[in-house]
Amino acid sequence: MNSITTRDGITYDVAKASELLDEALGFIASDHLDDDQKQQIIEQSVQNFNEYVNPGFIPYRKSMSTNVKYIEWTDSDSHIFDLYGEEFIDCLGGFGIYNFGHRNPKILSYVQKQLERQALHSQELLDPLRGYLAQVVARITPGDLRYCFFTNGGAEAVEMALKLARIASGKRHIISSIGGFHGKSSGALSVGGKALYRIPYLPLVQEVSHVRYGDIDDLRLMIERLTAVGEQIAAVIIEPVQGEAGIIVPPAGYLQQVRELCDSNDILLIFDEIQTGMGRTGSYFRCLEENVTPDIMTYGKAFGGGIMPITGIIARPHLWVEPLIDNPWLLGSPTFGGNPLACAAALGAIDFMIREDASGMARSKGAFLLDAFKGFMEKYPNAITDVRGVGLMIGVEFAAPELGYAFARGMFSRKVLTSGTLNNARIIRFEPPLTISQHDLDAVLERMDAALAEL
């Protein structure tokens, strides 16, 4: 192969690409790396991120930007290990991916078996796992939620929910919440509630309004105003607990009030359960705990068991209107949506959630952590101003963003991974795997106490 090949004025380097492939694939295939190889991976990873991924990525990771030697290499249960075998307790959970631990052996076994049989689907024949998964999801969600559409990422699922609401209702206007987070694609950003992420892309999808989260009167007033000027409201979209806004739990009864308000005004209700679902908040999905059935619900993150990416929506049958029946691809046609490997992971994840009572784990361990964190708030009142959450979705609020960043760095130096929420830098999230051991919880609290004392 030529080192440099030029055609029509375009230059590319096949020989160098082949050399890099030999290195990278060799590392993947290797059962043991010597110290020189480890150092090579570290140096090349930093270079690759700075020159080929995004030069701002490493500085943005404030908890570890001065410790770039830490390269994650393997994981297990509630632990992540770097190249040299240093162990980190994971209290970040990949922003909610690892509800059932890292590489959960029960879930992984189903994915491995499916991989030996078939990885992706033909797009033409019926792939049975998608059907099994759809029925299982319908059985563990409330009310008459029934039809499923599987996607790959959370924002994509939100896009499908918004499109379904518009085509099924024949209306256009969407109401969302200030502080809400639903992803960063155009439609998802349109209903997002933080200016930082919206401003670079304005104008976004039109006919979207925002209300104060948890304030039923503000929502009622918005509906009255929009109706008065002739706007036809298709849907209200909210998170049952706002995650990236800072783990904001709405007032008791709020979700039920939103449901009643939507019903009385012929408006569809969308619950974004991508982060709150799969046992994270102490029930399969948060809407079950609140005894509220949405018209459309999104799910994701832990839905793939921490093994495979898979997300989606489930909707009430009457929303599957004739155009969607006549053309099943009208809503969307994600090439990899609902593929066999991802469906195997999701089926295994739901099975683990039910059989091992992962929701119960979240309730008991969450109560333990909340109580301990409130003790820290009393002990360090100049640092911590609030502690809140449900299940193992907990936020610790600091007096200033700088304190939150410093705390995250302090925890990182003590080998505990956590991070701020995307929409509120003062909030440090704690979302460990629901399977985390009591031994690890005790270690987290011991190291947290030391980090706070240092802060």
Buried (B, 14 or more C-beta within 10 A) or exposed (E): EEEEEEEEEEEEBEEEEEEEEEBEEEBEEEEEBEEEBBEBBBEBBBEEBBEEEEEEEBEEBBBBEEEBBBBEBEBEBBBBBBBEEEEBBBBBBBBBBBBBBBBBEBBBEBBEEBEEEBEEBEEEEEBEBBEBBBEBBBEBBBEEBBBBBBBBBBBBBBBBBBBBBBBBBEBBBBBBBBBBBBBBBEBBBBBBBBEEBBEEEEEBBEBBBBBBBBBBEBBBEBBEEBBEEEBBBBBBBBBBBBBBBBBBBBEEEBBEBBBBBBEEBEBBBBBBBBBBBBBBBBBBBBBBBBEBBBBBBBBBBBBBBBBBBBBBBBBBEEBBBEEBEEEEEEBBEBEBBBBBBBBBBBBBBBBBBBEBBBBBBBBBBBBBBBEBBBEBBEEBEEBBBBBBBBBBBBBBBBBEBEBBBBBBBBBBBBBBBBBBBBBBBBBBBBBBBBBBBEEBBEBBBEBBBBBBEEB
